Amino acid sequence: MAGIFSGCSDEENLPNNGKPMINYIRVTRPEASDSLIAKAGQGSMIAIIGQNLGNAREIWFNNLQAALTPTFITNTSILTRIPSQIPTVISNRMKIVFANGDSLIHDFTVDISKPTVTEMLSEYVNDGEVATITGDYFYEPLRVSFTGGAEGEVVSVEDDRIEVRVPQGAQPGPVTVTTNFGTRTSDFWFRDNRNIIASFDESLNGLWHGPDYIKESDPDITPISNKFMRINRELGAWAWFEFYVGPNNSDVTKETRNIPAEALANPSGYVLKFEINTLAPLTGAEIRMYMGTGDMGTERDNIHYIWKPNLHTEGSWQTVSIPFEDFYNANKTFAHRPDGYGVSFHFSGPLAVHANFGLDNLRVVPVKK
């Protein structure tokens, strides 16, 4: 009996003759599983689809190794997460190393995030002093520039925090952070001078309370914007202490008229901001904040926003933000009055408190620049 036999190797029975190959890469979210990608952001989970991938032992993006989990590896797919660290060498390539030492290289771009700029610890900082900016993706080297073009000296950098010395010539407006991976300009303004409703710099007539507490200088608190409100009082439980009060026929309206009509039409798009510097904790304090067009003397008892500070800045200036929608609604959605509004800011709460602080630059500004 004669027969004819033909044979082939195991590799020849496999797709692509047993050689690893990549067909495509996609995201792992079920709702977007048909989205094929050639790049992805830091920390993203991706699915690599191909053939003969089961012996993968290492995977690299640029010069960073990603983790491989055996249960996430099959002959036709690899699930892995792109490293969140920043590569020191950018090749825009992915490399898979296999058990036999062979490697497969595939073009793939890691989309490194440009910086995000969230807020400043204090939006008012004097020239030569250090400002703190928070956000994310602050990768060195980086630059911080102020409106007007002046560039600050970067003192320290963390992924989510920059300390920068404010340069001479810094002007009111957004700040810009630039890294090798992009540029971002803040929504907030440095030294925000828009829509100031209480600067404490003008001489105002007709106020019931306020002028006695406005100071140009102080041995314990350095001004950040000319004059400021300076309070140092021991207050017992339910003490009624008025520190800035003016009806709508007083000069307080010279500044409160700066609230834009748009803020009343769209209060959720605005925020009430100011700077505060406390030398004692304001924990347990309650400050009643009235603003309106009616008779302040009778309205403010029942119409007011209650701010519960519960903070201590320990002798440094910080910016406080209150959603203007909350403030506006608590004041019974007062009507637009081009001539301005009456104001009453006073302490009254169930706990004793040592009110020892500075306050400046009350303003109603847009959430987005």
C-alpha positions in Angstrom: 0.0 0.0 0.0 1.4 3.3 -0.9 0.4 6.6 0.4 1.3 10.2 -0.1 1.7 12.3 3.0 2.0 16.0 3.3 2.8 17.9 6.6 3.0 21.5 7.9 4.2 23.2 11.0 1.9 24.4 13.8 2.7 28.0 12.8 1.4 27.4 9.3 -1.9 26.3 10.7 -2.2 29.6 12.5 -3.4 32.9 11.0 -0.6 35.0 9.6 1.6 32.0 9.9 1.7 32.4 13.7 3.2 35.9 13.6 1.6 38.4 16.0 -0.3 41.2 14.3 -2.6 44.0 15.2 -5.9 44.6 13.3 -7.1 47.6 15.2 -7.4 49.3 18.6 -10.7 50.3 20.2 -12.0 51.8 23.4 -13.5 49.4 26.0 -16.7 51.2 26.8 -19.6 49.1 25.5 -21.5 52.0 24.2 -18.5 53.0 22.0 -17.1 49.6 21.2 -17.2 50.3 17.5 -15.0 53.3 17.9 -11.5 52.6 16.4 -8.7 54.8 17.6 -5.2 55.7 16.8 -4.6 57.6 20.0 -6.0 57.8 23.6 -5.4 59.8 26.7 -3.3 59.0 29.8 -4.9 56.4 32.0 -7.3 55.2 29.3 -8.3 51.5 29.0 -8.0 50.2 25.5 -8.6 46.9 23.7 -5.9 45.8 21.2 -7.5 43.4 18.6 -5.4 41.2 16.4 -4.0 37.7 16.0 -1.5 35.5 17.8 -1.2 37.9 20.8 -1.5 35.2 23.5 2.2 35.1 24.4 2.5 38.9 25.1 4.6 39.6 28.2 5.3 43.3 28.1 3.6 46.3 26.5 5.1 49.8 26.2 3.8 53.2 25.2 6.6 55.6 24.3 9.2 54.7 27.0 6.7 53.7 29.7 5.7 50.2 30.5 2.0 49.4 31.0 0.6 46.7 33.2 -0.5 43.4 31.6 -2.9 41.0 33.4 -2.9 37.4 32.1 -6.6 37.1 32.3 -6.9 40.1 29.9 -4.7 38.5 27.3 -6.0 36.1 24.6 -4.8 35.1 21.1 -7.1 37.8 19.6 -7.1 40.6 22.2 -5.2 42.4 24.9 -6.9 44.8 27.4 -4.5 47.3 29.0 -4.5 50.7 30.6 -2.2 53.4 29.1 0.2 54.7 31.8 -0.8 58.0 33.4 2.8 59.2 33.9 4.5 61.5 31.5 7.0 59.9 29.1 10.5 61.3 28.9 10.8 60.0 25.3 7.9 60.4 22.9 8.0 58.0 19.9 4.2 57.8 19.4 4.6 54.1 19.2 3.4 51.1 21.1 5.6 48.0 21.5 4.5 44.5 22.5 7.2 42.1 23.7 6.4 38.3 23.4 7.7 35.3 25.3 10.2 34.4 22.6 11.8 37.8 22.7 10.2 39.1 19.5 8.4 42.4 19.5 5.6 44.0 17.6 5.7 47.8 17.0 2.5 49.7 16.2 2.0 53.5 15.6 -0.1 54.8 18.5 -0.2 58.3 20.1 -0.7 58.9 23.8 -2.8 62.1 24.0 -1.1 63.8 26.9 -3.5 66.3 28.5 -2.9 70.0 28.3 -3.1 71.8 31.6 -6.4 72.6 33.3 -6.6 75.8 35.5 -9.2 75.7 38.2 -8.7 78.5 40.6 -6.3 80.6 42.6 -6.0 80.4 46.3 -6.3 84.2 46.3 -7.2 86.1 43.1 -5.6 89.2 44.6 -1.8 88.9 45.3 0.7 91.8 45.4 3.6 92.1 43.0 6.5 90.1 44.2 4.4 87.8 46.4 3.7 84.1 45.6 0.3 83.1 44.1 -1.0 79.6 44.2 -2.8 78.2 41.2 -4.7 74.8 41.3 -5.7 72.6 38.5 -4.2 69.5 36.9 -1.7 68.2 34.4 1.0 70.8 35.4 3.9 69.1 33.7 7.3 70.7 33.8 8.7 72.7 32.1 5.8 75.2 32.2 5.2 78.9 32.0 2.7 81.1 33.8 1.8 84.4 32.1 -0.5 87.2 33.2 -2.8 89.5 31.3 -0.5 92.1 29.7 2.2 89.6 28.9 4.2 89.6 32.1 5.5 86.1 33.0 5.8 85.0 36.6 8.7 83.2 38.2 7.6 79.6 38.8 8.6 78.8 42.4 7.3 75.2 42.7 5.2 72.7 40.7 3.1 69.7 41.5 0.8 67.9 39.2 -2.2 69.9 40.5 -0.6 73.0 42.0 1.7 75.8 40.9 3.3 78.5 43.1 4.3 81.5 41.0 5.8 84.8 42.0 3.6 87.7 40.7 5.7 89.9 38.3 5.7 93.6 38.0 3.2 94.6 35.3 0.7 91.8 35.9 -2.7 93.3 34.9 -6.3 92.3 35.8 -7.5 89.4 33.7 -7.1 85.7 33.1 -3.8 83.8 33.7 -2.3 81.4 31.2 -0.5 78.1 31.9 1.6 76.6 29.1 3.4 73.2 29.1 4.9 71.1 26.3 1.5 69.6 25.8 -0.7 72.6 25.4 -1.9 75.9 26.8 -4.9 76.8 29.0 -6.3 80.2 30.0 -8.3 80.5 33.2 -11.9 81.3 33.4 -11.2 83.3 36.6 -9.5 86.6 36.5 -6.4 87.6 38.5 -7.2 90.8 40.4 -10.7 90.6 39.1 -12.0 94.2 38.9 -15.3 93.4 37.2 -18.7 94.3 38.8 -17.3 95.4 42.1 -20.1 95.9 44.6 -18.0 96.8 47.7 -14.4 97.9 47.2 -14.2 99.9 50.4 -12.0 102.5 48.5 -14.7 105.2 47.9 -16.0 107.7 50.5 -19.7 106.7 50.8 -22.3 108.9 52.6 -25.5 107.7 54.2 -24.2 104.3 55.5 -25.4 103.1 58.9 -22.3 101.1 59.5 -19.1 100.5 57.6 -16.8 103.6 57.6 -15.5 103.0 61.1 -14.2 99.6 60.0 -12.5 100.5 56.7 -8.7 100.8 57.0 -5.9 101.7 54.7 -3.3 99.7 56.6 -3.1 97.3 59.6 -0.2 96.0 61.6 -1.5 92.4 61.3 -3.0 92.3 57.7 -1.3 93.5 54.6 -3.7 95.1 52.1 -4.1 93.5 48.7 -6.2 96.3 47.0 -6.0 99.7 48.7 -8.6 100.0 51.6 -10.3 97.0 53.1 -12.8 96.1 55.8 -11.1 95.2 59.1 -13.0 93.6 61.9 -11.8 92.5 65.4 -14.7 91.8 67.7 -15.5 89.2 70.4 -19.2 88.3 69.7 -21.4 86.3 72.0 -24.2 83.9 71.0 -26.8 85.8 69.0 -24.9 89.0 69.2 -26.1 91.4 66.5 -23.1 93.1 64.9 -23.5 95.2 61.8 -20.3 95.8 59.8 -21.5 97.0 56.4 -25.0 98.5 56.1 -26.4 101.1 53.7 -30.0 101.6 52.5 -30.9 102.0 48.8 -30.9 105.8 49.2 -27.3 105.9 50.4 -24.0 106.0 48.5 -23.7 102.2 48.8 -25.6 102.1 45.6 -22.7 103.7 43.7 -21.1 100.3 43.7 -24.1 97.9 44.1 -25.4 99.2 40.8 -22.5 97.4 39.2 -24.4 94.1 39.4 -25.2 93.4 35.7 -28.8 92.9 34.7 -27.6 89.6 33.1 -26.7 88.3 36.6 -30.4 88.7 37.7 -31.7 87.1 34.5 -29.2 84.2 34.7 -28.0 84.0 38.3 -26.6 80.4 37.8 -24.1 81.9 35.4 -22.6 84.1 38.1 -20.8 83.9 41.4 -20.4 86.2 44.3 -16.7 86.5 45.2 -14.5 88.3 47.7 -11.2 87.9 49.5 -10.9 87.2 53.2 -8.0 87.0 55.6 -8.8 85.5 59.1 -6.6 85.8 62.2 -9.0 83.6 64.2 -11.3 80.7 63.1 -14.7 81.8 61.9 -16.0 78.3 62.7 -19.7 78.6 63.9 -20.1 82.1 62.7 -23.2 83.2 60.7 -23.2 86.3 58.6 -26.6 87.5 57.3 -26.2 89.1 53.8 -29.1 91.2 52.6 -29.4 93.0 49.3 -32.5 94.4 47.8 -34.6 97.3 46.6 -37.2 97.6 49.4 -37.0 99.0 52.9 -33.8 97.4 54.2 -34.6 98.1 57.9 -37.7 95.9 57.8 -36.8 93.4 55.0 -33.4 92.2 56.2 -34.9 90.4 59.3 -36.6 87.9 57.1 -34.8 88.3 53.7 -31.1 87.4 53.7 -28.6 84.9 52.7 -26.8 83.2 55.6 -23.2 82.6 55.0 -21.6 80.1 57.4 -17.8 80.6 56.8 -16.4 77.7 58.8 -12.9 78.7 57.7 -9.6 79.9 59.0 -7.1 81.3 56.5 -4.4 81.7 59.2 -3.3 85.1 58.2 -3.3 84.8 54.4 -5.8 86.1 51.9 -8.1 83.6 50.2 -10.8 84.0 47.6 -14.3 82.9 48.6 -17.0 81.9 46.1 -20.7 81.8 46.8 -23.1 80.7 44.0 -24.9 83.9 43.1 -28.0 81.9 42.4 -28.1 80.9 46.1 -27.5 84.5 47.3 -30.1 85.9 44.8 -32.8 83.4 45.7 -32.3 83.9 49.4 -32.8 87.6 48.9 -36.2 86.9 47.2 -35.0 87.5 43.7 -34.8 91.2 44.0 -35.7 93.2 40.8 -33.2 94.9 38.6 -32.7 98.5 39.8 -30.2 100.6 37.7 -29.7 102.9 40.6 -28.4 100.1 42.8 -29.4 98.2 45.9 -29.4 98.5 49.7 -27.0 96.2 51.6 -26.8 94.8 55.1 -24.1 92.5 56.2 -24.2 91.6 59.9 -23.3 88.8 62.3 -26.1 87.0 64.2 -25.8 83.3 65.1 -26.2 80.8 67.9 -22.5 80.4 68.7 -19.9 82.8 70.1 -17.1 83.8 67.8 -14.0 85.9 67.7 -14.5 87.9 64.4 -11.0 88.9 63.6 -10.5 89.3 59.8 -10.0 91.4 56.8 -12.5 91.5 53.8 -12.2 93.1 50.4 -13.4 93.2 46.8 -16.9 91.9 46.8 -18.0 91.3 43.2 -20.5 89.5 41.1 -18.7 87.9 38.1 -19.4 85.4 35.4 -18.6 81.7 36.1 -17.0 81.6 32.6 -14.8 84.4 31.3 
